[in-house]
Amino acid sequence: MKFRFSIGRRLGTGFGVLIVLTLVAFMLTNITLKQGREKTNDVTKIYTPSVNLLKDLNLLIVKSKMLISNWVYYPSPDDIPEKKEMREILSTRYPKLKDSINRYETLWKNEKTKKNLDSVFVQIDSLFSQDKIIMGQLNSFTSYDDPASLFIVRPMVDAEGIITTESQAILDKLGKIIDAEQGTAVRASSEMIYSFSLLDRIVKLLGAALLVGGIIIAFFTVRSIVRPVTQLKDMLISMGKGVLPTSKSKVRSDEIGEMAGAMNNLVEALHSTTEFANEVGKGNFESHYKPLSEEDVLGHALLKMRKDLYENEQQLERKVIERTEEVVRQKQEIEVKNKELEVLYKHVTDSIRYAKRIQESILPPDTVIKKLLPESFVLFKPKDIVSGDFYWISEKNGNVIFSAVDCTGHGVPGAFMSLVGYNLLKEIIDNMQELNAAHILDRLSAGVRSTLHQFDKSAAKDGMDIALCIINYNTMEMQFAGAFNPAFLIRRSVMQEIKADKILIGYSYNEDETKNYTNNVIKLEKGDLIYVSTDGFPDQFGGPSGKKFMVKNFRTLLMDIHRFNLSEQKNALENRFEQWKGNLEQIDDICVIGVKI
C-alpha cells in the first residue's frame, strides 16, 4: 500500500514536535521550581526565623545583664518595673524563647551548630541561676543595708565577676551561631538564585527552539495546506457573491486535492444550472436540463421550479387583471372621499375664520386704545386662528380700565370661553356704580361658575386667569386685582411686582366658602410703567435647550426694554419671542399690555 502523507499526518507531525518541546520545557521548569521552593522554604521557614530568635536571645542576655547590675548597685523597692521585668525574663520570656529556638533547632542541618547552641543554653541556665542567687540575697529594700549580702553579690557583677564574664562568653558564642545560620541562609539563597538563573537560560533556549520550530512548521503548513485552502476559499467567496470561477483548482492526492476535484465538478454544474435558469427566466419553459444524478437535490428542485413557475405565471396573469380592476375602483372611491374632506375642511376653516372676525369685533380698536391710553402698546398673538386670550380696555366715570385675560384652553374652546368672559366683564362693569377691581373679579368668578354650572369639585375646572387695572388720572391712583397673573410697576428703573391672588376665576373651592380677591391700591407718579400679561410668553419653550422662557427672564426683559418708547418695546418683545421660539411651535396664546403714566 502506497504511503499517503495526508493533511492529518502533516499537522500531527508538526504539532507533535511542538508538544515534545513544550513538555521538555514544562518538566525542566517544574524540577527547577520544586528545588527553588525547597530552598525558599529553608530560608523563610527555618534559617530566617532561627536567626531572628537567636538575636532576640542575644538581646535578652544583654537586657538581663543590665537589669541584674541595676538590681545590685541601685537600692530600690521590690516592686519597681525593672525588678518585675527581670523576674518576667527568668520566669516567662526566657523559657518561651528557649522552647521556640529548640523547635527550629531540630530542623538545622549543621550538627556542630546544634551542639554549640546546646552548650550555650547550659551556660545561660547557669547564668540565670547566679542571677537568682543575687535576687534572693537582695529580696527587699532593707536587705541593701546588710553588708554580708552586698559582700556576696557585688563581686559577681563586677567587671571580672562571674555574671559579666559568663554573659560575655554567652554573647560571643551566640554571635558565632548567628553568623553560622546567616551564612547557611545566604548559601541557600545563592543556590535558589542559581536554580532560577539556570531555569531562565533553559526556558530561553527552549523558547528559541519553539520559535524556530514553529516558523518551520508554519512555513510548510502555509505551503502545503494554507495556500491551496486559500485558493478554494477565494473560489467559494466568489461563488458566494454570485460570480462563478473561470479557472479550475489543481487536483492532488490528499484531502485538499479531493476537495479541489469536488469544487471543479460543482463549478461546472453551476455553469450548466445558470444557463438553464437564464432560459427559464426568459420564459423558455421547454429548455433542456438534466440533473447530475438521482441524488441531485438542486437539479430536481430546478425542474420542479420550472413547472411551478409556468403554473404561477398563468395564475399571476389572471390575478393582475383582477387586482388592476380593484385598484382602479379604490382609486375612484379615494378621490371622491378626498373631495368630500376638502369641502368639509373648507367649511370648518371658514367657520373658524368667521369666528375670528366675531372675536376681533369684541376687542377694542386701536383708535379707542390710543384715546384712552395714549402711551401704551398691546402685543396680542393667538396660537391658532381664534384665541383663548383677550384684552379689555374701556373708560367709566373718568377711570380707565384695562385687563389681560387668559381663558382655559386655546383655539376654538378658548375662544368660546373668551366670549363668556367678555360678556360677563362688560355686564359687570356697566352695572357697577363705584368701580372696585377686587369686586369686579368676585362677580366675574361667580358669573363664570353660574354660566358653566361649576358648583362642585367633580365639575370641569374651566375658568380664567386675569390681571385687571383701574387708573384714575385725577387722583393718580391705580387699583389692581389679579387671579394668578400679577402686574409689574417700574418706577425710576426699579421694578415692583404687584402679586395676584392664587384663586382661579370660576373655580368653586368649597360649597360653604367663597374666597374674595384682594384690591391693591397704588399711588402713581408721572413716568411710571405698568405691565400686565397672560402666561403665554413666560411658558413658551425655546432657546438652545428647548426650555421654558420663565417669569424671571420675562421680568428681566421688561427691565431691559423699559427705557424704549412704547412702540419700540412692543417690537422688542415680539422679536425676542420669535428669537426664543425658533423652529418650535407656539404653545399658547400671548397677550402683553404696557402702559406709561
Beta strands, then each sheet from edge to edge (+ up, - down):
strand 1: 376-381
strand 2: 389-396
strand 3: 399-407
strand 4: 464-472
strand 5: 477-483
strand 6: 487-491
strand 7: 494-498
strand 8: 520-523
strand 9: 529-533
strand 10: 541-542
strand 11: 547-548
strand 12: 590-596
sheet 1: 1+ 12- 9+ 6- 7+
sheet 2: 2+ 3- 4+ 5- 8+
sheet 3: 10+ 11-
end
